[in-house]
Amino acid sequence: MINKPFWLSESSLGYDQKQQYPSLTSKESADVCVIGGGLIGTFIAYWLSELNVSVILLEKDVLAGAASGRNTGFILPGTVEHFNRAVTLYGEEKADSIWRFTEKNYKQILDISHEEKMDYDIQENGSLILAGSEQEHKELKESISFLKRLGIDAEWWSKAFVEKQIGTDQLFGAIKTKVGAGIQPVKLVNELSRINHGRGISIYEKSPVAEIKEYESNSLKIMTDQGSVDCSMAVVSANAYTSHILNSFSDLIFPFQGQAFVTDPVSVPLFHEVIYANFGFEYWRQLKDGRLMVGGFREKDPKKGEGFSTDINIDLIHGLYDYFNQLFPQAGHPSISHYWAGTMGFSQDGLPIVGNTHMPHCFVCGGFTGHGLGFASAIGEMTAHLIVNGKADDSNLFHISRFN
């Protein structure tokens, strides 16, 4: 077993993810500085370039080296909550709008991929939300009723049909959506960064931001250890690490740890979809080469995964492995090849946060609560329009002003 994120490793990429672009060692300038070289920052930079502004992107380590390279690569519709809970939390109209927004995001990612001829091992097989208990079964039945009434494309799978389709009798039913895919997220970041660089965006890795200074002339200076960027606007897209740059966000975006592993290839095809179970606490998929990727068990951690640590809890990994093999003994107990942990950014209300900080010319985009890929492109476009035009479609869904 290798204690290393699979997506960042030679086993997945053909090489270990390493620095591809220089570090910032000089004084530079641009219209907008994007801080964070993961999925969100890379998409924001892409959409800013569509608006014909000059962009510099700063990444503290290597591209996709944090949560973007440590997730399980799910593009999902909706929020972290089952749809019935989203309706209770946000109201039916807003829950519907958020779902449509994530459908838009999915289509955008596919369209950009085809237009730019990007390859990141996508598996377009939809998603499954599985009921792991009678209570969850009840909630998913409520959810499918809402979804059907709103005209959202989703179907119900009975317990018997779940057993027939994925070969386990220990689950109680499921919602299947056509929107949903599994990808190699590091390849997506690398491909999109290649396109951004070709458009003239300057990318700097291993360039952690030490300070953001505001000037009376309505401009900003972004300070790194060895260089600086003068810019008219900036956006912090550091997700869980937002508070490391902007202290005022420590009460809005919280760090939580997630654990995952991937196995050696399994010859038996078990399922095609990306799968969430147990209210999203456990999740899994099968890769193109037959490997099984499984994440979760945060709820079994005495600390509930709170904090910035990426240290492995090997007991949780073993527990997660046993849980999965109990559900799917036909997998044959394959060996774990890689295991790892990553830090996710959870927001106060479970929804992404977009908008101005206490500095009018400094924006933030973060707090994805484990669903970054479900929002990445569409929220990148929204953020770009807010920065450049001061307004954007659907920005009311996620704007930071809701916390005022």
MIBA-956673 format. One record per residue (C-alpha): residue in three letters; chain; y, z, x; residue number from 1. Coordinates in Angstrom, 1 decimal. Example, Ala and Ser with C-alpha at 12.3 -4.5 7.8 and 13.67 -1.06 7.14 Angstrom:
BEGIN
R  code  unit       y       z       x  pos
R   Ala     A    -4.5     7.8    12.3    1
R   Ser     A    -1.1     7.1    13.7    2
END
This chain:
BEGIN
R  code  unit       y       z       x  pos
R   Met     A     0.0     0.0     0.0    1
R   Ile     A     3.5    -1.0     1.2    2
R   Asn     A     6.4     1.2     0.3    3
R   Lys     A     8.8    -1.6    -0.2    4
R   Pro     A    10.3    -3.5    -3.2    5
R   Phe     A     8.1    -6.5    -3.9    6
R   Trp     A    10.9    -8.9    -4.7    7
R   Leu     A    12.6    -8.2    -1.4    8
R   Ser     A     9.4    -8.7     0.7    9
R   Glu     A     7.7   -11.5     2.5   10
R   Ser     A     4.9   -11.4     0.0   11
R   Ser     A     7.2   -12.7    -2.7   12
R   Leu     A    10.0   -14.5    -0.8   13
R   Gly     A     8.0   -15.8     2.1   14
R   Tyr     A    10.3   -13.7     4.3   15
R   Asp     A    11.9   -10.2     4.1   16
R   Gln     A    15.3   -10.4     2.5   17
R   Lys     A    17.8   -10.1     5.3   18
R   Gln     A    21.5   -10.7     5.9   19
R   Gln     A    22.4   -14.3     5.1   20
R   Tyr     A    26.2   -14.2     5.2   21
R   Pro     A    28.6   -12.6     7.8   22
R   Ser     A    30.1    -9.1     7.6   23
R   Leu     A    33.8    -8.9     6.9   24
R   Thr     A    35.6    -8.2    10.3   25
R   Ser     A    39.1    -9.7     9.5   26
R   Lys     A    41.9    -9.7     7.1   27
R   Glu     A    41.3   -12.2     4.2   28
R   Ser     A    42.9   -13.0     0.9   29
R   Ala     A    41.8   -14.4    -2.4   30
R   Asp     A    42.8   -14.5    -6.1   31
R   Val     A    39.9   -12.1    -7.0   32
R   Cys     A    37.7    -9.9    -5.0   33
R   Val     A    34.2    -9.1    -6.5   34
R   Ile     A    32.7    -5.9    -5.2   35
R   Gly     A    28.9    -6.0    -5.5   36
R   Gly     A    26.4    -8.7    -4.6   37
R   Gly     A    23.7    -8.1    -7.1   38
R   Leu     A    23.0   -10.1   -10.3   39
R   Ile     A    26.2    -9.1   -12.1   40
R   Gly     A    28.6    -9.6    -9.3   41
R   Thr     A    27.1   -12.9    -8.4   42
R   Phe     A    27.4   -14.2   -12.0   43
R   Ile     A    31.0   -12.9   -12.2   44
R   Ala     A    31.8   -14.9    -9.1   45
R   Tyr     A    30.1   -18.0   -10.5   46
R   Trp     A    32.1   -17.8   -13.7   47
R   Leu     A    35.4   -17.1   -11.8   48
R   Ser     A    34.8   -20.3    -9.8   49
R   Glu     A    34.5   -22.1   -13.2   50
R   Leu     A    38.0   -21.0   -13.9   51
R   Asn     A    39.3   -22.4   -10.6   52
R   Val     A    40.3   -19.2    -8.9   53
R   Ser     A    39.6   -18.3    -5.3   54
R   Val     A    37.0   -15.6    -4.9   55
R   Ile     A    35.7   -13.3    -2.1   56
R   Leu     A    32.5   -11.3    -2.8   57
R   Leu     A    31.7    -8.1    -0.8   58
R   Glu     A    28.3    -6.6    -0.7   59
R   Lys     A    27.7    -3.2     1.0   60
R   Asp     A    24.2    -4.1     2.2   61
R   Val     A    22.3    -7.4     1.6   62
R   Leu     A    22.5    -9.5    -1.5   63
R   Ala     A    20.3    -8.1    -4.3   64
R   Gly     A    19.3    -5.2    -2.0   65
R   Ala     A    19.8    -2.5    -4.7   66
R   Ala     A    18.8    -2.5    -8.3   67
R   Ser     A    18.8    -6.3    -8.5   68
R   Gly     A    15.9    -6.4    -6.1   69
R   Arg     A    14.1    -3.4    -7.4   70
R   Asn     A    13.7    -4.1   -11.1   71
R   Thr     A    10.8    -5.9   -12.8   72
R   Gly     A    12.7    -9.1   -13.5   73
R   Phe     A    12.9    -8.9   -17.3   74
R   Ile     A    15.4   -11.0   -19.3   75
R   Leu     A    15.3    -9.3   -22.8   76
R   Pro     A    17.2    -9.5   -26.0   77
R   Gly     A    19.1    -6.6   -27.5   78
R   Thr     A    19.8    -3.2   -26.0   79
R   Val     A    17.6    -0.5   -24.4   80
R   Glu     A    17.2     1.0   -27.9   81
R   His     A    14.9    -0.3   -30.6   82
R   Phe     A    16.9    -2.3   -33.1   83
R   Asn     A    16.7     0.4   -35.9   84
R   Arg     A    18.3     2.9   -33.5   85
R   Ala     A    20.9     0.4   -32.4   86
R   Val     A    21.9     0.0   -36.0   87
R   Thr     A    22.2     3.7   -36.4   88
R   Leu     A    24.2     4.1   -33.2   89
R   Tyr     A    26.5     1.1   -33.4   90
R   Gly     A    26.3    -0.1   -37.0   91
R   Glu     A    24.5    -3.2   -38.3   92
R   Glu     A    27.3    -5.7   -37.6   93
R   Lys     A    27.8    -4.6   -34.0   94
R   Ala     A    24.0    -4.3   -33.3   95
R   Asp     A    23.6    -7.9   -34.7   96
R   Ser     A    26.5    -9.1   -32.5   97
R   Ile     A    25.1    -7.5   -29.4   98
R   Trp     A    21.7    -9.1   -30.0   99
R   Arg     A    23.3   -12.5   -30.5  100
R   Phe     A    25.2   -11.9   -27.3  101
R   Thr     A    22.0   -11.4   -25.4  102
R   Glu     A    20.5   -14.5   -26.9  103
R   Lys     A    23.6   -16.4   -25.6  104
R   Asn     A    23.0   -14.9   -22.2  105
R   Tyr     A    19.4   -16.1   -22.2  106
R   Lys     A    20.4   -19.6   -23.1  107
R   Gln     A    23.2   -19.6   -20.5  108
R   Ile     A    20.8   -18.6   -17.7  109
R   Leu     A    18.4   -21.4   -18.6  110
R   Asp     A    21.2   -23.9   -18.9  111
R   Ile     A    22.7   -23.0   -15.5  112
R   Ser     A    19.2   -23.1   -14.0  113
R   His     A    18.6   -26.6   -15.3  114
R   Glu     A    22.1   -27.9   -14.4  115
R   Glu     A    22.0   -26.4   -10.9  116
R   Lys     A    18.3   -27.1   -10.3  117
R   Met     A    17.6   -23.5    -9.4  118
R   Asp     A    14.1   -22.2    -8.8  119
R   Tyr     A    13.4   -18.5    -9.3  120
R   Asp     A     9.8   -18.4   -10.6  121
R   Ile     A    10.8   -18.1   -14.3  122
R   Gln     A     8.1   -17.5   -16.9  123
R   Glu     A     9.5   -18.4   -20.3  124
R   Asn     A     7.0   -16.7   -22.6  125
R   Gly     A     9.1   -14.4   -24.8  126
R   Ser     A     8.9   -10.6   -25.0  127
R   Leu     A     6.8    -8.0   -26.7  128
R   Ile     A     8.0    -4.6   -27.8  129
R   Leu     A     4.8    -2.5   -28.3  130
R   Ala     A     4.4     0.6   -30.4  131
R   Gly     A     2.7     3.3   -28.3  132
R   Ser     A     2.5     5.8   -31.1  133
R   Glu     A     2.6     6.1   -34.9  134
R   Gln     A     6.3     7.2   -34.7  135
R   Glu     A     7.2     4.1   -32.7  136
R   His     A     5.2     1.9   -35.1  137
R   Lys     A     7.3     3.2   -37.9  138
R   Glu     A    10.5     2.5   -36.0  139
R   Leu     A     9.4    -1.0   -35.0  140
R   Lys     A     8.6    -1.7   -38.7  141
R   Glu     A    12.1    -0.6   -39.5  142
R   Ser     A    13.5    -2.8   -36.7  143
R   Ile     A    11.7    -5.9   -37.8  144
R   Ser     A    13.0    -5.5   -41.3  145
R   Phe     A    16.6    -5.4   -40.0  146
R   Leu     A    15.9    -8.4   -37.7  147
R   Lys     A    14.4   -10.5   -40.5  148
R   Arg     A    17.2    -9.7   -42.9  149
R   Leu     A    19.8   -10.7   -40.3  150
R   Gly     A    18.0   -14.0   -39.6  151
R   Ile     A    17.0   -13.1   -36.1  152
R   Asp     A    14.0   -15.0   -34.8  153
R   Ala     A    11.3   -12.3   -34.3  154
R   Glu     A     7.8   -11.8   -35.7  155
R   Trp     A     5.6    -8.8   -36.4  156
R   Trp     A     2.2    -8.3   -34.8  157
R   Ser     A    -0.2    -5.9   -36.5  158
R   Lys     A    -2.4    -3.5   -34.6  159
R   Ala     A    -5.4    -5.8   -35.0  160
R   Phe     A    -3.4    -8.8   -33.8  161
R   Val     A    -2.1    -6.9   -30.7  162
R   Glu     A    -5.7    -6.0   -29.9  163
R   Lys     A    -6.8    -9.7   -30.3  164
R   Gln     A    -3.9   -11.0   -28.2  165
R   Ile     A    -3.8    -8.5   -25.3  166
R   Gly     A    -7.1    -6.8   -25.5  167
R   Thr     A    -6.3    -3.1   -26.1  168
R   Asp     A    -6.9    -1.0   -29.2  169
R   Gln     A    -4.7     1.8   -28.1  170
R   Leu     A    -1.4     0.4   -29.4  171
R   Phe     A    -0.1     0.3   -33.0  172
R   Gly     A     1.8    -2.9   -33.4  173
R   Ala     A     4.5    -5.0   -31.8  174
R   Ile     A     7.6    -7.2   -32.2  175
R   Lys     A     7.4   -10.6   -30.6  176
R   Thr     A    10.6   -12.5   -29.7  177
R   Lys     A    10.9   -16.0   -28.3  178
R   Val     A    13.9   -14.9   -26.3  179
R   Gly     A    12.5   -13.2   -23.2  180
R   Ala     A    11.3   -14.2   -19.8  181
R   Gly     A    10.2   -12.9   -16.4  182
R   Ile     A    11.9   -14.0   -13.2  183
R   Gln     A    12.1   -13.3    -9.5  184
R   Pro     A    15.6   -11.7    -9.5  185
R   Val     A    16.2   -11.9    -5.8  186
R   Lys     A    15.5   -15.6    -5.8  187
R   Leu     A    18.0   -15.9    -8.7  188
R   Val     A    20.7   -14.1    -6.7  189
R   Asn     A    20.0   -16.1    -3.6  190
R   Glu     A    20.1   -19.4    -5.5  191
R   Leu     A    23.3   -18.6    -7.3  192
R   Ser     A    24.9   -17.3    -4.1  193
R   Arg     A    24.0   -20.7    -2.5  194
R   Ile     A    25.8   -22.4    -5.3  195
R   Asn     A    28.8   -20.0    -5.1  196
R   His     A    29.1   -20.5    -1.4  197
R   Gly     A    29.0   -24.3    -1.9  198
R   Arg     A    31.9   -23.9    -4.3  199
R   Gly     A    34.0   -22.3    -1.6  200
R   Ile     A    33.4   -18.6    -2.5  201
R   Ser     A    33.4   -16.4     0.6  202
R   Ile     A    30.5   -14.0     0.7  203
R   Tyr     A    30.3   -11.0     3.0  204
R   Glu     A    27.3    -8.8     3.4  205
R   Lys     A    27.0    -5.4     5.1  206
R   Ser     A    30.6    -4.8     4.1  207
R   Pro     A    30.9    -1.6     2.2  208
R   Val     A    34.2    -0.9     0.5  209
R   Ala     A    35.9     2.2     1.7  210
R   Glu     A    39.0     2.2    -0.4  211
R   Ile     A    41.0     0.2    -3.0  212
R   Lys     A    44.7     0.4    -2.5  213
R   Glu     A    47.2    -0.6    -5.2  214
R   Tyr     A    50.7    -2.0    -4.3  215
R   Glu     A    53.9    -2.2    -6.3  216
R   Ser     A    53.8    -6.0    -6.1  217
R   Asn     A    50.9    -6.0    -8.5  218
R   Ser     A    48.3    -6.7    -5.8  219
R   Leu     A    45.4    -4.9    -4.3  220
R   Lys     A    44.0    -4.3    -0.8  221
R   Ile     A    40.3    -3.8    -0.5  222
R   Met     A    39.5    -1.9     2.6  223
R   Thr     A    36.1    -2.1     4.4  224
R   Asp     A    35.0    -0.5     7.7  225
R   Gln     A    36.1    -3.6     9.7  226
R   Gly     A    38.3    -5.7     7.6  227
R   Ser     A    40.3    -6.1     4.4  228
R   Val     A    40.9    -8.4     1.4  229
R   Asp     A    44.3    -8.9    -0.2  230
R   Cys     A    43.9   -10.0    -3.8  231
R   Ser     A    45.7   -10.2    -7.1  232
R   Met     A    42.7    -8.8    -9.0  233
R   Ala     A    39.4    -7.1    -8.2  234
R   Val     A    36.2    -6.2   -10.1  235
R   Val     A    33.8    -3.5    -9.2  236
R   Ser     A    30.3    -4.6   -10.2  237
R   Ala     A    28.3    -1.9    -8.4  238
R   Asn     A    26.6    -0.5   -11.5  239
R   Ala     A    25.0     2.8   -10.6  240
R   Tyr     A    27.2     3.1    -7.5  241
R   Thr     A    30.5     2.5    -9.4  242
R   Ser     A    31.5     6.1    -8.9  243
R   His     A    31.1     5.8    -5.1  244
R   Ile     A    34.1     3.4    -5.3  245
R   Leu     A    35.9     4.7    -8.3  246
R   Asn     A    35.5     8.5    -8.7  247
R   Ser     A    36.8     8.4   -12.3  248
R   Phe     A    33.6     6.7   -13.4  249
R   Ser     A    31.3     9.6   -12.6  250
R   Asp     A    31.3    10.6   -16.2  251
R   Leu     A    30.8     7.1   -17.6  252
R   Ile     A    28.1     5.6   -15.5  253
R   Phe     A    25.2     7.8   -14.3  254
R   Pro     A    22.4     7.0   -11.8  255
R   Phe     A    18.8     7.1   -12.8  256
R   Gln     A    15.7     6.3   -10.8  257
R   Gly     A    13.0     3.9   -11.8  258
R   Gln     A     9.6     3.6   -10.2  259
R   Ala     A     7.4     0.5   -10.1  260
R   Phe     A     4.4    -1.0    -8.4  261
R   Val     A     2.7    -4.4    -8.1  262
R   Thr     A    -1.0    -5.1    -7.6  263
R   Asp     A    -3.0    -7.6    -5.8  264
R   Pro     A    -3.7   -10.7    -7.9  265
R   Val     A    -6.0   -10.3   -10.8  266
R   Ser     A    -8.1   -13.3   -11.8  267
R   Val     A    -8.1   -12.4   -15.5  268
R   Pro     A    -5.0   -13.5   -17.6  269
R   Leu     A    -4.1   -10.4   -19.6  270
R   Phe     A    -0.8   -11.3   -21.2  271
R   His     A     2.0   -13.9   -20.9  272
R   Glu     A     5.1   -12.0   -22.2  273
R   Val     A     7.3    -9.4   -20.6  274
R   Ile     A     6.3    -6.2   -22.3  275
R   Tyr     A     8.1    -3.0   -23.2  276
R   Ala     A     6.2     0.1   -24.6  277
R   Asn     A     6.8     3.7   -25.4  278
R   Phe     A    10.4     3.3   -26.3  279
R   Gly     A    11.0     1.3   -23.2  280
R   Phe     A     9.9     4.0   -20.8  281
R   Glu     A     6.9     1.9   -19.7  282
R   Tyr     A     7.0    -1.9   -19.1  283
R   Trp     A     4.8    -4.5   -17.4  284
R   Arg     A     4.2    -8.2   -16.9  285
R   Gln     A     1.7   -10.5   -15.1  286
R   Leu     A     3.1   -12.8   -12.5  287
R   Lys     A     2.2   -16.4   -12.0  288
R   Asp     A    -0.3   -15.6    -9.2  289
R   Gly     A    -2.0   -13.0   -11.4  290
R   Arg     A    -0.4    -9.9    -9.9  291
R   Leu     A     0.4    -7.1   -12.3  292
R   Met     A     3.8    -5.5   -12.1  293
R   Val     A     4.3    -2.2   -13.9  294
R   Gly     A     7.2     0.2   -14.1  295
R   Gly     A     8.1     3.4   -15.8  296
R   Phe     A     7.1     7.1   -16.1  297
R   Arg     A    10.7     8.3   -15.6  298
R   Glu     A    10.1    10.6   -18.6  299
R   Lys     A     7.3    12.3   -16.7  300
R   Asp     A     9.7    13.3   -13.9  301
R   Pro     A    10.9    16.9   -14.2  302
R   Lys     A    14.4    15.7   -13.2  303
R   Lys     A    14.0    12.7   -15.6  304
R   Gly     A    14.9    10.4   -12.7  305
R   Glu     A    18.5    11.6   -12.4  306
R   Gly     A    20.3    10.8    -9.2  307
R   Phe     A    20.8     8.2    -6.5  308
R   Ser     A    17.6     8.7    -4.6  309
R   Thr     A    15.2     5.8    -4.0  310
R   Asp     A    12.5     8.1    -2.6  311
R   Ile     A     9.1     7.4    -4.1  312
R   Asn     A     7.4    10.0    -6.3  313
R   Ile     A     3.8     9.1    -5.5  314
R   Asp     A     2.5    11.3    -8.2  315
R   Leu     A     4.4     9.2   -10.8  316
R   Ile     A     3.1     6.0    -9.2  317
R   His     A    -0.5     7.3    -9.5  318
R   Gly     A     0.1     8.5   -13.1  319
R   Leu     A     1.6     5.1   -14.0  320
R   Tyr     A    -1.3     3.3   -12.5  321
R   Asp     A    -3.8     5.5   -14.4  322
R   Tyr     A    -1.9     5.0   -17.6  323
R   Phe     A    -1.9     1.2   -17.3  324
R   Asn     A    -5.6     1.0   -16.4  325
R   Gln     A    -6.5     3.3   -19.3  326
R   Leu     A    -4.8     0.7   -21.6  327
R   Phe     A    -6.3    -2.3   -19.8  328
R   Pro     A    -9.7    -1.4   -18.2  329
R   Gln     A   -10.4    -5.2   -18.1  330
R   Ala     A    -7.9    -5.5   -15.3  331
R   Gly     A   -10.5    -4.0   -13.1  332
R   His     A    -8.4    -1.4   -11.3  333
R   Pro     A    -6.8    -3.7    -8.8  334
R   Ser     A    -5.3    -2.3    -5.6  335
R   Ile     A    -1.6    -1.6    -5.4  336
R   Ser     A     0.0    -3.9    -2.8  337
R   His     A     3.7    -2.7    -3.1  338
R   Tyr     A     5.4     0.3    -4.7  339
R   Trp     A     9.0     1.3    -4.8  340
R   Ala     A    11.9     3.0    -6.6  341
R   Gly     A    15.4     1.8    -7.5  342
R   Thr     A    18.6     3.3    -9.0  343
R   Met     A    19.8     2.1   -12.4  344
R   Gly     A    23.2     2.6   -13.9  345
R   Phe     A    23.1     4.2   -17.3  346
R   Ser     A    26.3     4.3   -19.4  347
R   Gln     A    27.4     7.1   -21.7  348
R   Asp     A    26.5     5.2   -24.9  349
R   Gly     A    23.8     2.9   -23.6  350
R   Leu     A    26.1    -0.2   -23.6  351
R   Pro     A    27.7    -2.1   -20.7  352
R   Ile     A    31.2    -1.2   -19.8  353
R   Val     A    33.8    -3.9   -19.1  354
R   Gly     A    37.6    -3.6   -18.6  355
R   Asn     A    40.5    -2.2   -16.6  356
R   Thr     A    40.2     0.9   -14.5  357
R   His     A    43.2     3.3   -14.0  358
R   Met     A    44.5     0.5   -11.8  359
R   Pro     A    45.6    -2.3   -14.2  360
R   His     A    44.5    -5.0   -11.7  361
R   Cys     A    41.1    -3.5   -10.9  362
R   Phe     A    38.3    -4.1   -13.4  363
R   Val     A    34.8    -2.7   -13.7  364
R   Cys     A    31.6    -4.2   -15.1  365
R   Gly     A    28.6    -1.9   -15.1  366
R   Gly     A    26.4     0.6   -16.9  367
R   Phe     A    23.6    -1.7   -18.0  368
R   Thr     A    21.1     1.1   -18.8  369
R   Gly     A    18.2    -0.8   -17.4  370
R   His     A    19.0    -4.1   -19.1  371
R   Gly     A    21.2    -5.9   -16.6  372
R   Leu     A    19.4    -9.2   -16.7  373
R   Gly     A    19.7    -9.2   -20.5  374
R   Phe     A    23.5    -9.4   -20.1  375
R   Ala     A    24.1   -10.8   -16.6  376
R   Ser     A    25.5   -14.3   -17.2  377
R   Ala     A    27.2   -13.8   -20.5  378
R   Ile     A    28.9   -10.6   -19.4  379
R   Gly     A    29.8   -12.2   -16.1  380
R   Glu     A    31.6   -15.0   -18.1  381
R   Met     A    33.3   -12.4   -20.3  382
R   Thr     A    34.5   -10.4   -17.3  383
R   Ala     A    35.8   -13.5   -15.6  384
R   His     A    37.9   -14.5   -18.7  385
R   Leu     A    39.2   -11.0   -19.1  386
R   Ile     A    40.4   -11.0   -15.5  387
R   Val     A    42.0   -14.5   -15.5  388
R   Asn     A    43.1   -14.9   -19.2  389
R   Gly     A    43.4   -11.3   -20.3  390
R   Lys     A    41.1   -11.9   -23.3  391
R   Ala     A    37.5   -13.0   -23.9  392
R   Asp     A    35.2   -13.6   -26.9  393
R   Asp     A    33.1   -10.5   -27.9  394
R   Ser     A    34.9    -8.3   -25.4  395
R   Asn     A    35.3    -5.7   -28.1  396
R   Leu     A    31.5    -5.1   -28.0  397
R   Phe     A    31.7    -3.6   -24.5  398
R   His     A    35.3    -2.9   -23.6  399
R   Ile     A    36.1     0.3   -21.8  400
R   Ser     A    38.8     1.2   -24.4  401
R   Arg     A    36.0     2.6   -26.7  402
R   Phe     A    36.0     5.7   -24.5  403
R   Asn     A    39.8     6.3   -24.9  404
END
